[in-house]
């Protein structure tokens, strides 16, 4: 029976029935470690006690790293660190106020602010400095980059500092908290105006500047209750939910997080079958908050955070909804997939010890995301708030205990680069 | 402007403009390490030199583990260890020969043998013992399992040994190689008959036993050349290709492997649009070999081995082709998704340090795989061998250098459990 060589041992190999002892094998690598291993345990794998010791050490170090860098509850659930800055007082920042935005491209929380800045055409009034992940440390401002537009990592244009930590350190009285993005800087007072992403986008939406799109209201008063209710569903199970999957330190914590995440995605998929946006026919801040997680879903969270039940591309409505928002003028420019992948896969080393960056999923290529979304024809449900009430009722009574909302009260919606907080 | 509490710091938090020093934060975890960390570097992350040291150590240990357990070339490409057993001599095993099959459920190479045994209805003539991953050691035979059929891990029914290594050790002259599945055991001679999966399935296809399906020929002489040519394409870039993605120890090695993998999958997707099976209208060993990789694709390889360009479910023809084979009587019983996921995610600890097993992808649920495949209506291309010649020509002249086939000449198609060889 003929067979090709790749499936057969070499014709010159010692036949099985005559093989004795240790047949020769051509190992490709001949470094000292391999040679020592071959000397010690021959062609077999290392002995079981050695493997057990290495495995135990490896797993213990992982848990120690994760516990230090991604705080967890006693059951191994990730608990986002509390924020320490209150909401921004709009009255303190009149149209004449001079503000500067610090952001980063990989961080979904900072991404929200870049999108609202773009949609509201605030670019002339709100300069931005984009930080990049430094080597194992805080966000840095690369000095040598050629100026290639606003939305690439570059120097700190407000204060000329090298790291974001240095900027935070300029506050009166100093600062020893986490130096997170996004951060809105008060140029006149040389102080942090706010570093909570949701507070910043609400502020930017209301900030009265003579911008081209000043009339676009992403947080209209008649929809505010609905927007907040959507966030109340989406924040714990989706925005932070993907992190709860990826940073879970026990199987139980992961299982709970992944089930809550996909329960909500299933609900959203169904809702978006009859609603162009979360609150019906108009784009709101709730959509911006959902979008920055969805655009990273197939790119990062599915693989690195093990959000594996479905890719976004397997949800037709969620995928076309994401494309719809991606295709809003200037939004695509805020989505830098290279920076996003680098920010997670190269930085979160406990989750990706080899540091290898996966191939870009086909469904995340800009030409796929630019395909017609067909969302214009989605008729929004007239009885939207009644439906939302029903969904809220379902969510509260099924997967997520009320307690979660209490625990999450103080969570940051922001990114400290370094190891885990991207 | 109202906002819900989860997005706001507590109303009792110190307002930003009065905050000084170190505001209190309720960290959920109060273990000694966290306490020590808080004492040493406050609310911030650990200092940069410490993170750098941990990261460097972590990455170095990973490379040491990978180099020892998954041999690589100087460029970081995974090189499957050479096999030491030659092909099986059919003449030595007449219909009266007493043979026993050792297999495991997670291993794609062993899976081939279970499928051919099932399709050819060889169960009455070829008893099987299913090994399970032991704690960091060789394949084990769990003794306490309730007998729940052939295809669950259970005792060694041929020799009553505790581990597969013990069985290999019964060979005259001993054995110090890798104790891999699948392994065909010669009961009379108390020796290994063969442990190369492709050799075993060719043998099982030809073995003349009075089985119900004895007339099914998965390796008909007129198609043997074509089958071998398919294997020559599929083995390096797909069967072993997924391992080359997952075990790559450099970005370059990974990029090369993942491109070769998806180039071939694209080719197969196109070919299967006009051919029900690889060689036209009949199922052959080439399909069996491809199937055991495809059935693990969305389940394991996409995530753990970073085969991220597309899920199988994003390839309509490959997915329906996989369902077609899955629905062949008795094939589904050989596919144990729990065992497959455990075998990879719990065992390959260097790639999954937390040991957390991801949620079963929706597309891998048995009810999805049992949906009508519609492959009956695929008209096979009359000029198949000409097409195959064209595909071969394309493959050889594009992504994979000839050299690869030379290097792979001696590679095993088998699984040693323990750490990496599943």
Interface residues (C-beta under 8 A of the other chain):
Chain A: X1 X2 X3 X4 X5 X6 X7 X8 X9 X10 X13 X14 X15 X16 X17 X19 X20 X21 X22 X23 X25 X26 X27 X28 X29 X31 X33 X34 X37 X42 X43 X44 X45 X46 X48 X51 X52 X54 X55 X58 X59 X61 X62 X63 X64 X65 X66 X67 X68 X69 X71 X72 X73 X74 X79 X81 X82 X83 X84 X85 X86 X87 X90 X135 X136 X137 X138 X173 X174 X176 X177 X178 X179 X191 X192 X194 X196 X198 X199 X202 X206 X219 X224 X228 X231 X232 X235 X236 X248 X249 X250 X251 X254 X255 X258 X259 X262 X302 X303 X306 X308 X309 X310 X311 X313 X314 X349 X350 X351 X353 X354 X355 X356 X357 X358 X359 X360 X361 X362 X363 X405 X407 X408 X409 X410 X411 X413 X416 X418 X419 X420 X421
Chain B: X1 X2 X3 X4 X5 X6 X7 X8 X9 X10 X13 X14 X15 X16 X17 X19 X20 X21 X22 X23 X25 X26 X27 X28 X29 X31 X33 X34 X37 X42 X43 X44 X45 X46 X48 X51 X52 X54 X55 X58 X59 X61 X62 X63 X64 X65 X66 X67 X68 X69 X71 X72 X73 X74 X79 X81 X82 X83 X84 X85 X86 X87 X90 X135 X136 X137 X138 X173 X174 X176 X177 X178 X179 X191 X192 X194 X196 X198 X199 X202 X206 X219 X224 X228 X229 X231 X232 X235 X236 X248 X249 X250 X251 X254 X255 X258 X259 X262 X302 X303 X306 X308 X309 X310 X311 X313 X314 X349 X350 X351 X353 X354 X355 X356 X357 X358 X359 X360 X361 X362 X363 X405 X407 X408 X409 X410 X411 X413 X416 X418 X419 X420 X421
